Amino acid sequence: MMKIRPVPGKDGDKYVPFEKRTGESSVVYFTRDLSGEGLKKIYDRVSSVITGKVAVKLHTGEAEGPNILPRPWVKELLSSRLPDATIIETNTYYEGSRYTTEEHRKTLEINGWTFCPVDITDSEGVTTLPVRDGKWFTEMHVGRTLPTYDSLLVLTHFKGHTMGGFGGSNKNIGIGCADGRIGKRDIHSRQGGGMWSIAEEELMERISESTKATIDYFAPHVCYINTMRNMSVSCDCEGVEAEPVVTPDVGFVASLDILAADNACVDLLYNLPEGGGKTLIERIETRHGLRQLSYMRELGMGNDRYTLIDIDNDDAEITAAEAVKDVKPGWTPDKYNTFWGRNPH
């Protein structure tokens, strides 16, 4: 009997405004304080689920990438809140400065990730995690050491992505925890179709199923922080070739709900004054990246409705439009761009 190939969903280029969504709500925390103190402050709102041996999944970036998370902020968070935590990464599917473990280790040093242990989880092989209720996968290949951790802090640089449209917590996990040779291949490549032959809605669904495997494993000991700063339309995997940043900085978003966290970031972009999010929105819609959100909802990975809590103002409940009403259009490099630039030493 011939196996029927799954059919991708549709409308990954169509934004659904908050008021048109239905269903349950989650809590999302927000601060405009883009600093080491702001990161600690918002982490404290979601940290109750973190216990035991802690993995911190973040994008350490290609060599000398200008837009990655400020290392001083991450160092301050770990030293004050998670002194025994380990940053986790995987090798890349494409050839670059993180393709092999040896190259990856050199790049980590170049980029300044030297203040705590970094576990390249697929450096010594792979393992699998089940994908429950997926239509593309029944299991996902991840780095062998990923399941040795008890808790997962997903610390994401929210930005654009060449194929995914945007890279939030979903992409950070779905691509970033899949191993570099099997998992990433299965997400990106159709047999006989070339390295990047899967795109648009199908790609978003495969990324989301990969993510689901990891967060189902760690649940309930997983939380999400998205950093809306230096948001190029390019991913940090493009390094120094990334497109210039034109989207204004917004703040930190955090939640125990991955869909609510990513959807809140997208809502903030769509509500930026004077079309400040136009360039990144165009990248998201042309890649059909909004299918990440709708498919996560279909998979039961979270809620697309949420209560947005402004931790800068007595935990007031605000809308996305209210959160960004004072954000000025355009973008100016902050001191960390100037300090780290393309040579963090």
TORKOL-4160 file (C-alpha; in steps of 0.2 Angstrom, whole numbers, padded with zeros to 4 digits, m for minus):
345
<pt num="1" X="0000" Y="0000" Z="0000"/>
<pt num="2" X="0007" Y="0017" Z="m0005"/>
<pt num="3" X="0011" Y="0029" Z="0009"/>
<pt num="4" X="0002" Y="0045" Z="0007"/>
<pt num="5" X="0013" Y="0060" Z="0009"/>
<pt num="6" X="0007" Y="0073" Z="0021"/>
<pt num="7" X="0000" Y="0090" Z="0015"/>
<pt num="8" X="0007" Y="0106" Z="0022"/>
<pt num="9" X="m0005" Y="0119" Z="0029"/>
<pt num="10" X="m0009" Y="0136" Z="0021"/>
<pt num="11" X="m0009" Y="0154" Z="0025"/>
<pt num="12" X="0008" Y="0156" Z="0032"/>
<pt num="13" X="0009" Y="0173" Z="0025"/>
<pt num="14" X="m0007" Y="0179" Z="0033"/>
<pt num="15" X="m0006" Y="0188" Z="0050"/>
<pt num="16" X="m0021" Y="0185" Z="0062"/>
<pt num="17" X="m0024" Y="0200" Z="0073"/>
<pt num="18" X="m0025" Y="0197" Z="0092"/>
<pt num="19" X="m0043" Y="0201" Z="0093"/>
<pt num="20" X="m0048" Y="0188" Z="0080"/>
<pt num="21" X="m0040" Y="0174" Z="0090"/>
<pt num="22" X="m0050" Y="0163" Z="0102"/>
<pt num="23" X="m0046" Y="0150" Z="0116"/>
<pt num="24" X="m0037" Y="0150" Z="0132"/>
<pt num="25" X="m0024" Y="0163" Z="0137"/>
<pt num="26" X="m0006" Y="0162" Z="0144"/>
<pt num="27" X="0004" Y="0174" Z="0153"/>
<pt num="28" X="0018" Y="0184" Z="0144"/>
<pt num="29" X="0030" Y="0196" Z="0154"/>
<pt num="30" X="0037" Y="0211" Z="0145"/>
<pt num="31" X="0051" Y="0224" Z="0149"/>
<pt num="32" X="0059" Y="0238" Z="0138"/>
<pt num="33" X="0074" Y="0236" Z="0149"/>
<pt num="34" X="0087" Y="0229" Z="0137"/>
<pt num="35" X="0101" Y="0227" Z="0149"/>
<pt num="36" X="0109" Y="0214" Z="0160"/>
<pt num="37" X="0098" Y="0219" Z="0174"/>
<pt num="38" X="0082" Y="0218" Z="0163"/>
<pt num="39" X="0087" Y="0201" Z="0158"/>
<pt num="40" X="0089" Y="0195" Z="0176"/>
<pt num="41" X="0073" Y="0204" Z="0181"/>
<pt num="42" X="0062" Y="0195" Z="0167"/>
<pt num="43" X="0071" Y="0178" Z="0170"/>
<pt num="44" X="0065" Y="0179" Z="0188"/>
<pt num="45" X="0047" Y="0179" Z="0182"/>
<pt num="46" X="0049" Y="0162" Z="0174"/>
<pt num="47" X="0063" Y="0154" Z="0183"/>
<pt num="48" X="0052" Y="0144" Z="0195"/>
<pt num="49" X="0051" Y="0129" Z="0183"/>
<pt num="50" X="0070" Y="0128" Z="0182"/>
<pt num="51" X="0078" Y="0115" Z="0193"/>
<pt num="52" X="0092" Y="0102" Z="0193"/>
<pt num="53" X="0105" Y="0101" Z="0179"/>
<pt num="54" X="0101" Y="0116" Z="0168"/>
<pt num="55" X="0104" Y="0118" Z="0149"/>
<pt num="56" X="0103" Y="0136" Z="0142"/>
<pt num="57" X="0099" Y="0135" Z="0123"/>
<pt num="58" X="0105" Y="0151" Z="0114"/>
<pt num="59" X="0112" Y="0155" Z="0097"/>
<pt num="60" X="0131" Y="0157" Z="0099"/>
<pt num="61" X="0132" Y="0164" Z="0081"/>
<pt num="62" X="0144" Y="0162" Z="0067"/>
<pt num="63" X="0162" Y="0170" Z="0069"/>
<pt num="64" X="0161" Y="0188" Z="0073"/>
<pt num="65" X="0143" Y="0190" Z="0070"/>
<pt num="66" X="0138" Y="0208" Z="0075"/>
<pt num="67" X="0120" Y="0205" Z="0081"/>
<pt num="68" X="0121" Y="0190" Z="0094"/>
<pt num="69" X="0116" Y="0192" Z="0112"/>
<pt num="70" X="0128" Y="0203" Z="0122"/>
<pt num="71" X="0139" Y="0191" Z="0131"/>
<pt num="72" X="0141" Y="0202" Z="0147"/>
<pt num="73" X="0122" Y="0201" Z="0149"/>
<pt num="74" X="0122" Y="0182" Z="0148"/>
<pt num="75" X="0137" Y="0180" Z="0159"/>
<pt num="76" X="0129" Y="0191" Z="0172"/>
<pt num="77" X="0113" Y="0181" Z="0172"/>
<pt num="78" X="0122" Y="0164" Z="0174"/>
<pt num="79" X="0134" Y="0170" Z="0187"/>
<pt num="80" X="0120" Y="0177" Z="0198"/>
<pt num="81" X="0106" Y="0165" Z="0194"/>
<pt num="82" X="0113" Y="0149" Z="0186"/>
<pt num="83" X="0131" Y="0147" Z="0191"/>
<pt num="84" X="0131" Y="0129" Z="0187"/>
<pt num="85" X="0122" Y="0130" Z="0170"/>
<pt num="86" X="0129" Y="0125" Z="0153"/>
<pt num="87" X="0126" Y="0133" Z="0136"/>
<pt num="88" X="0121" Y="0120" Z="0124"/>
<pt num="89" X="0123" Y="0120" Z="0105"/>
<pt num="90" X="0124" Y="0109" Z="0090"/>
<pt num="91" X="0135" Y="0109" Z="0074"/>
<pt num="92" X="0127" Y="0116" Z="0058"/>
<pt num="93" X="0121" Y="0107" Z="0043"/>
<pt num="94" X="0129" Y="0119" Z="0031"/>
<pt num="95" X="0148" Y="0121" Z="0030"/>
<pt num="96" X="0154" Y="0137" Z="0040"/>
<pt num="97" X="0163" Y="0141" Z="0056"/>
<pt num="98" X="0152" Y="0129" Z="0066"/>
<pt num="99" X="0151" Y="0114" Z="0054"/>
<pt num="100" X="0163" Y="0103" Z="0064"/>
<pt num="101" X="0166" Y="0102" Z="0083"/>
<pt num="102" X="0184" Y="0108" Z="0081"/>
<pt num="103" X="0178" Y="0123" Z="0070"/>
<pt num="104" X="0164" Y="0127" Z="0082"/>
<pt num="105" X="0175" Y="0127" Z="0097"/>
<pt num="106" X="0186" Y="0140" Z="0089"/>
<pt num="107" X="0171" Y="0151" Z="0084"/>
<pt num="108" X="0164" Y="0150" Z="0102"/>
<pt num="109" X="0181" Y="0157" Z="0108"/>
<pt num="110" X="0181" Y="0171" Z="0094"/>
<pt num="111" X="0163" Y="0176" Z="0099"/>
<pt num="112" X="0167" Y="0177" Z="0118"/>
<pt num="113" X="0157" Y="0162" Z="0124"/>
<pt num="114" X="0171" Y="0157" Z="0136"/>
<pt num="115" X="0164" Y="0161" Z="0153"/>
<pt num="116" X="0154" Y="0145" Z="0156"/>
<pt num="117" X="0154" Y="0127" Z="0149"/>
<pt num="118" X="0147" Y="0125" Z="0132"/>
<pt num="119" X="0141" Y="0108" Z="0127"/>
<pt num="120" X="0140" Y="0104" Z="0108"/>
<pt num="121" X="0128" Y="0091" Z="0111"/>
<pt num="122" X="0130" Y="0081" Z="0095"/>
<pt num="123" X="0149" Y="0081" Z="0096"/>
<pt num="124" X="0149" Y="0063" Z="0101"/>
<pt num="125" X="0134" Y="0057" Z="0092"/>
<pt num="126" X="0115" Y="0058" Z="0092"/>
<pt num="127" X="0100" Y="0051" Z="0100"/>
<pt num="128" X="0081" Y="0052" Z="0096"/>
<pt num="129" X="0066" Y="0060" Z="0105"/>
<pt num="130" X="0048" Y="0055" Z="0100"/>
<pt num="131" X="0037" Y="0067" Z="0091"/>
<pt num="132" X="0020" Y="0065" Z="0097"/>
<pt num="133" X="0005" Y="0069" Z="0085"/>
<pt num="134" X="0017" Y="0075" Z="0071"/>
<pt num="135" X="0013" Y="0072" Z="0053"/>
<pt num="136" X="0031" Y="0074" Z="0046"/>
<pt num="137" X="0040" Y="0065" Z="0060"/>
<pt num="138" X="0038" Y="0051" Z="0073"/>
<pt num="139" X="0055" Y="0055" Z="0080"/>
<pt num="140" X="0068" Y="0069" Z="0079"/>
<pt num="141" X="0087" Y="0066" Z="0080"/>
<pt num="142" X="0095" Y="0078" Z="0093"/>
<pt num="143" X="0113" Y="0079" Z="0101"/>
<pt num="144" X="0117" Y="0064" Z="0112"/>
<pt num="145" X="0119" Y="0074" Z="0128"/>
<pt num="146" X="0103" Y="0084" Z="0127"/>
<pt num="147" X="0093" Y="0072" Z="0137"/>
<pt num="148" X="0106" Y="0072" Z="0151"/>
<pt num="149" X="0099" Y="0089" Z="0157"/>
<pt num="150" X="0084" Y="0092" Z="0169"/>
<pt num="151" X="0079" Y="0109" Z="0164"/>
<pt num="152" X="0080" Y="0120" Z="0148"/>
<pt num="153" X="0081" Y="0139" Z="0148"/>
<pt num="154" X="0078" Y="0145" Z="0130"/>
<pt num="155" X="0086" Y="0161" Z="0128"/>
<pt num="156" X="0083" Y="0167" Z="0111"/>
<pt num="157" X="0089" Y="0182" Z="0100"/>
<pt num="158" X="0072" Y="0186" Z="0091"/>
<pt num="159" X="0076" Y="0191" Z="0073"/>
<pt num="160" X="0073" Y="0187" Z="0055"/>
<pt num="161" X="0078" Y="0171" Z="0046"/>
<pt num="162" X="0081" Y="0168" Z="0027"/>
<pt num="163" X="0070" Y="0153" Z="0026"/>
<pt num="164" X="0060" Y="0153" Z="0042"/>
<pt num="165" X="0054" Y="0171" Z="0041"/>
<pt num="166" X="0058" Y="0174" Z="0059"/>
<pt num="167" X="0068" Y="0165" Z="0072"/>
<pt num="168" X="0060" Y="0165" Z="0089"/>
<pt num="169" X="0060" Y="0152" Z="0103"/>
<pt num="170" X="0053" Y="0139" Z="0091"/>
<pt num="171" X="0067" Y="0140" Z="0078"/>
<pt num="172" X="0080" Y="0141" Z="0092"/>
<pt num="173" X="0075" Y="0124" Z="0098"/>
<pt num="174" X="0068" Y="0116" Z="0082"/>
<pt num="175" X="0084" Y="0119" Z="0072"/>
<pt num="176" X="0096" Y="0123" Z="0086"/>
<pt num="177" X="0093" Y="0106" Z="0096"/>
<pt num="178" X="0092" Y="0095" Z="0080"/>
<pt num="179" X="0109" Y="0087" Z="0077"/>
<pt num="180" X="0119" Y="0094" Z="0062"/>
<pt num="181" X="0119" Y="0079" Z="0051"/>
<pt num="182" X="0103" Y="0070" Z="0053"/>
<pt num="183" X="0090" Y="0081" Z="0062"/>
<pt num="184" X="0094" Y="0096" Z="0052"/>
<pt num="185" X="0094" Y="0087" Z="0036"/>
<pt num="186" X="0077" Y="0079" Z="0039"/>
<pt num="187" X="0070" Y="0097" Z="0042"/>
<pt num="188" X="0077" Y="0105" Z="0027"/>
<pt num="189" X="0080" Y="0093" Z="0014"/>
<pt num="190" X="0069" Y="0082" Z="0003"/>
<pt num="191" X="0077" Y="0066" Z="m0004"/>
<pt num="192" X="0084" Y="0071" Z="m0021"/>
<pt num="193" X="0078" Y="0089" Z="m0020"/>
<pt num="194" X="0094" Y="0098" Z="m0014"/>
<pt num="195" X="0100" Y="0104" Z="0003"/>
<pt num="196" X="0087" Y="0118" Z="0006"/>
<pt num="197" X="0072" Y="0110" Z="m0004"/>
<pt num="198" X="0059" Y="0111" Z="0010"/>
<pt num="199" X="0052" Y="0129" Z="0012"/>
<pt num="200" X="0037" Y="0139" Z="0017"/>
<pt num="201" X="0023" Y="0130" Z="0027"/>
<pt num="202" X="0031" Y="0113" Z="0026"/>
<pt num="203" X="0047" Y="0119" Z="0033"/>
<pt num="204" X="0038" Y="0129" Z="0047"/>
<pt num="205" X="0029" Y="0113" Z="0052"/>
<pt num="206" X="0044" Y="0102" Z="0052"/>
<pt num="207" X="0053" Y="0115" Z="0063"/>
<pt num="208" X="0038" Y="0115" Z="0075"/>
<pt num="209" X="0038" Y="0096" Z="0076"/>
<pt num="210" X="0056" Y="0096" Z="0080"/>
<pt num="211" X="0053" Y="0109" Z="0094"/>
<pt num="212" X="0039" Y="0099" Z="0101"/>
<pt num="213" X="0050" Y="0083" Z="0103"/>
<pt num="214" X="0062" Y="0094" Z="0114"/>
<pt num="215" X="0050" Y="0103" Z="0124"/>
<pt num="216" X="0039" Y="0088" Z="0128"/>
<pt num="217" X="0055" Y="0080" Z="0135"/>
<pt num="218" X="0058" Y="0094" Z="0146"/>
<pt num="219" X="0041" Y="0099" Z="0151"/>
<pt num="220" X="0037" Y="0106" Z="0163"/>
<pt num="221" X="0054" Y="0112" Z="0167"/>
<pt num="222" X="0057" Y="0124" Z="0152"/>
<pt num="223" X="0054" Y="0142" Z="0150"/>
<pt num="224" X="0057" Y="0155" Z="0136"/>
<pt num="225" X="0065" Y="0172" Z="0135"/>
<pt num="226" X="0065" Y="0181" Z="0118"/>
<pt num="227" X="0077" Y="0196" Z="0116"/>
<pt num="228" X="0070" Y="0209" Z="0103"/>
<pt num="229" X="0086" Y="0218" Z="0100"/>
<pt num="230" X="0097" Y="0220" Z="0084"/>
<pt num="231" X="0083" Y="0212" Z="0074"/>
<pt num="232" X="0091" Y="0210" Z="0056"/>
<pt num="233" X="0080" Y="0201" Z="0044"/>
<pt num="234" X="0095" Y="0189" Z="0043"/>
<pt num="235" X="0098" Y="0175" Z="0056"/>
<pt num="236" X="0114" Y="0175" Z="0067"/>
<pt num="237" X="0120" Y="0160" Z="0056"/>
<pt num="238" X="0124" Y="0173" Z="0043"/>
<pt num="239" X="0137" Y="0181" Z="0054"/>
<pt num="240" X="0145" Y="0196" Z="0046"/>
<pt num="241" X="0135" Y="0194" Z="0030"/>
<pt num="242" X="0119" Y="0198" Z="0039"/>
<pt num="243" X="0108" Y="0212" Z="0032"/>
<pt num="244" X="0109" Y="0229" Z="0041"/>
<pt num="245" X="0097" Y="0231" Z="0056"/>
<pt num="246" X="0083" Y="0244" Z="0053"/>
<pt num="247" X="0070" Y="0237" Z="0065"/>
<pt num="248" X="0070" Y="0247" Z="0082"/>
<pt num="249" X="0074" Y="0238" Z="0098"/>
<pt num="250" X="0059" Y="0233" Z="0108"/>
<pt num="251" X="0063" Y="0223" Z="0124"/>
<pt num="252" X="0063" Y="0206" Z="0132"/>
<pt num="253" X="0048" Y="0195" Z="0131"/>
<pt num="254" X="0046" Y="0179" Z="0143"/>
<pt num="255" X="0034" Y="0165" Z="0146"/>
<pt num="256" X="0031" Y="0147" Z="0151"/>
<pt num="257" X="0022" Y="0146" Z="0134"/>
<pt num="258" X="0032" Y="0145" Z="0119"/>
<pt num="259" X="0018" Y="0149" Z="0107"/>
<pt num="260" X="0013" Y="0164" Z="0117"/>
<pt num="261" X="0031" Y="0170" Z="0118"/>
<pt num="262" X="0034" Y="0170" Z="0100"/>
<pt num="263" X="0016" Y="0176" Z="0095"/>
<pt num="264" X="0019" Y="0191" Z="0107"/>
<pt num="265" X="0035" Y="0196" Z="0098"/>
<pt num="266" X="0026" Y="0195" Z="0081"/>
<pt num="267" X="0012" Y="0206" Z="0088"/>
<pt num="268" X="0024" Y="0218" Z="0095"/>
<pt num="269" X="0032" Y="0220" Z="0077"/>
<pt num="270" X="0015" Y="0222" Z="0069"/>
<pt num="271" X="0011" Y="0236" Z="0081"/>
<pt num="272" X="0027" Y="0246" Z="0080"/>
<pt num="273" X="0023" Y="0264" Z="0077"/>
<pt num="274" X="0026" Y="0272" Z="0060"/>
<pt num="275" X="0028" Y="0255" Z="0051"/>
<pt num="276" X="0044" Y="0252" Z="0061"/>
<pt num="277" X="0042" Y="0233" Z="0059"/>
<pt num="278" X="0039" Y="0234" Z="0040"/>
<pt num="279" X="0055" Y="0226" Z="0034"/>
<pt num="280" X="0055" Y="0211" Z="0046"/>
<pt num="281" X="0036" Y="0209" Z="0043"/>
<pt num="282" X="0040" Y="0208" Z="0025"/>
<pt num="283" X="0053" Y="0194" Z="0028"/>
<pt num="284" X="0041" Y="0184" Z="0039"/>
<pt num="285" X="0026" Y="0185" Z="0027"/>
<pt num="286" X="0036" Y="0181" Z="0011"/>
<pt num="287" X="0043" Y="0166" Z="0019"/>
<pt num="288" X="0026" Y="0161" Z="0025"/>
<pt num="289" X="0034" Y="0161" Z="0043"/>
<pt num="290" X="0017" Y="0164" Z="0052"/>
<pt num="291" X="0014" Y="0145" Z="0049"/>
<pt num="292" X="0026" Y="0142" Z="0064"/>
<pt num="293" X="0012" Y="0150" Z="0075"/>
<pt num="294" X="m0003" Y="0142" Z="0068"/>
<pt num="295" X="0005" Y="0125" Z="0068"/>
<pt num="296" X="0011" Y="0126" Z="0085"/>
<pt num="297" X="m0007" Y="0130" Z="0090"/>
<pt num="298" X="m0013" Y="0114" Z="0081"/>
<pt num="299" X="0000" Y="0104" Z="0089"/>
<pt num="300" X="m0006" Y="0109" Z="0106"/>
<pt num="301" X="0011" Y="0118" Z="0110"/>
<pt num="302" X="0003" Y="0133" Z="0118"/>
<pt num="303" X="m0009" Y="0147" Z="0117"/>
<pt num="304" X="m0009" Y="0161" Z="0104"/>
<pt num="305" X="m0019" Y="0172" Z="0116"/>
<pt num="306" X="m0010" Y="0179" Z="0131"/>
<pt num="307" X="m0010" Y="0193" Z="0145"/>
<pt num="308" X="0004" Y="0204" Z="0142"/>
<pt num="309" X="0012" Y="0210" Z="0159"/>
<pt num="310" X="0022" Y="0226" Z="0160"/>
<pt num="311" X="0035" Y="0222" Z="0173"/>
<pt num="312" X="0042" Y="0240" Z="0172"/>
<pt num="313" X="0025" Y="0247" Z="0178"/>
<pt num="314" X="0018" Y="0238" Z="0193"/>
<pt num="315" X="0014" Y="0222" Z="0182"/>
<pt num="316" X="0000" Y="0232" Z="0173"/>
<pt num="317" X="m0009" Y="0222" Z="0159"/>
<pt num="318" X="m0006" Y="0230" Z="0143"/>
<pt num="319" X="m0008" Y="0227" Z="0124"/>
<pt num="320" X="0005" Y="0225" Z="0111"/>
<pt num="321" X="0001" Y="0242" Z="0104"/>
<pt num="322" X="0003" Y="0250" Z="0122"/>
<pt num="323" X="0020" Y="0241" Z="0124"/>
<pt num="324" X="0028" Y="0249" Z="0109"/>
<pt num="325" X="0019" Y="0265" Z="0108"/>
<pt num="326" X="0035" Y="0275" Z="0113"/>
<pt num="327" X="0047" Y="0265" Z="0102"/>
<pt num="328" X="0055" Y="0277" Z="0090"/>
<pt num="329" X="0057" Y="0271" Z="0071"/>
<pt num="330" X="0074" Y="0268" Z="0065"/>
<pt num="331" X="0089" Y="0260" Z="0074"/>
<pt num="332" X="0104" Y="0266" Z="0083"/>
<pt num="333" X="0119" Y="0255" Z="0088"/>
<pt num="334" X="0120" Y="0253" Z="0107"/>
<pt num="335" X="0136" Y="0252" Z="0117"/>
<pt num="336" X="0137" Y="0233" Z="0115"/>
<pt num="337" X="0137" Y="0235" Z="0096"/>
<pt num="338" X="0151" Y="0247" Z="0097"/>
<pt num="339" X="0160" Y="0237" Z="0110"/>
<pt num="340" X="0159" Y="0220" Z="0103"/>
<pt num="341" X="0157" Y="0224" Z="0085"/>
<pt num="342" X="0165" Y="0211" Z="0074"/>
<pt num="343" X="0179" Y="0207" Z="0086"/>
<pt num="344" X="0172" Y="0204" Z="0103"/>
<pt num="345" X="0190" Y="0205" Z="0110"/>
